[in-house]
Amino acid sequence: MTSAPPSGAVGTLLQAVFVTTMGVLPAFLVGALAVQIRSDLDIGPAQMGIAAATLFAVSGIFARRLGRLVQKIGAARGIMMSGALAAVALSGAGLAPSFAVLVAALVVGGFANALAQPSANLGISRGISHGRLGLAFGIKQCSIPAAGLIGGLAVPGIALVLGWRYAFWFGALAAVGLAVWAAFSLSGSAGSTTTAADAPADRGTPRAGLVMLAIGAGLAAAAATSMGVFLVDSAVQSGMSPANAGFLFAGAALLGLLIRIGLGAAMDRFPKRSPYVLIANLLTVGVAGYLLLSTGSPAVFVAGAFLAYSAGWTWPGLVHFAVVRDNRQGAASATGVLQTGLSLGAAGGPLLFGLLVTATNYQTAWIAAAAVSLLAALIFRLGRRMIRRARGVPVFTFRRPFSTTVKESR
């Protein structure tokens, strides 16, 4: 029995990107179409924030359990179920006559997202060679900013032409297509327990270390997702025109997308380098970006946006790669633990950020985001120390500057 769907490694990666995008698309569409939805359903900004956070909160609560389920049923069945649930969520949101129905649709979307990440990661772990694993996760994690770009394009392309509900319905059709595609892949991937032939034996991630990584990822996601939600409004508050703020958002997101791919490829080229150290360094540099955003000066704000996006929100592919690399046989189960932290951070971060903005101002909120990002960096370093100690590996690795000798530093 083969370990990848019949379409091979490319098909495996495309399915992973597709299901990850569909998993978060309901929330991103709600954010992008907020003006039209609020006008139609007569709700306020706070309710829109609650609606978007609902998907990530449900995903975080059930990610661990559904990750174990995906581990048992296989990646293809997980993708099929996630696609079907995403179709229900998107069509339900498009039909929603009230705020309550919209939230109910996003609850279903939360289950779809909780299945999406473990399924995508398990598929990649079974169908992508070890030497291309980093690049695969760099590409796969581009699906998150891609979902944001899709949401943005849906405003002029669909919502202002046909109406906001059609954007959700077109998304539902795409999700149905994903579910059908995954169903045809079942014979090639369901129940497989083998990994790529060139993959080394699993080392596993110590439980305490994995939990610590989930906490760090949750804090990092809280800061980064807040930036994704509030960057445009904050830019306008700093004196930038709405059009320029939109272009800034698109440009920063595109830069972050490209850097995610580059970082993934770098992990394949330098396999002995520690992804956890790189994540901590990126988050630390991202702190400077958040602090620049807090100045309120339009020129400095632009620099802060690009710096925060290019460093503070390019780490997700690295953390998924690091966990799956050491848990290829149990990729879905390990990802479920990680996704719990990521989803809860993505849900809670923007809510708390918005409350802080309401109580104080954007300057204070961006400084708080910087502090959260720095704390996340420290927790990633602590998690790495815990993992190394559990494996009996020296905590500190001393290397002379510019040495060409690469040592184990995971």
Protein Blocks (a to p, Z undefined) as FASTA:
>chain_A
ZZbdfklmmlmmmmmmmmmmmmmmmmmmmmmmmmmmmmmnopafklmmmmmmmmmmmmmm
mmmmmmmmmmmnojklmmmmmmmmmmmmmmmmmmombfklmmmmmmmmmmmmmmmmmmmm
mmmmmmpcfklmmmmmmmmmmmmmmmmmmmmmmmmmmmmmnopklmmmmmmmmmmmmmmm
mmmmmmmmgopabdcfklccdebjafklmmmmmmmmmmmmmmmmmmmmmmmmmmmmnopa
fklmmmmmmmmmmmmmmmmmmmmmmmmmmmmbcfklmmmmmmmmmmmmmmmmmnopaklm
mmmmmmmmmmmmmmmmmmmmmmmmmmmmlmmmmmmmmmmmmmmmmmmmmmmmmmmmmmmm
mklmmmmmmmmmmmmmmmmmmmmmmmmmmnopafbdcddehiabdcdfZZ
